[in-house]
């Protein structure tokens, strides 16, 4: 049986000289995922390497994490840009109407009137209201992930139905070259 892994964060850079790294969390449960003793996995050298958290703290919306066996800036540098994941079976059940980011990725987004808007390429969850970031024929469209706009999500059908206020899609469209 092959284990599927789900991303929970990415190592941005080393922090200090004791082997700590800055992690940009991609989970609503960062306090659990990066708690002392927690284990995350990183793809390295053709396989998944387990990393055990020895210390962590939240700082300015990011996590400063120390892993067992990583005690110098040089060792921390080898973790730069690594995606941190957990086995899918470790995910906790969510309440009705809540979704994991990986479940939304790749979903087609349609308006209630039947117009296709685009495909979810990522979900922006860092600050404020979570946003669906859609690939819309080369453009990027941001859709707030709130109940009064996102009317129906069917992970099984890979489809999301939205009922945006007039002008929202046009207002939140970033044309390919205007980033």
Helices and strands as residue ranges (DSSP letters): E 5-15, E 20-25, H 30-33, E 39-44, E 47-59, E 62-67, H 73-77, E 83-87, G 88-90, H 101-104, E 108-111, E 116-124, E 131-136, E 139-144, E 150-154, E 159-162, H 168-171, E 173-174
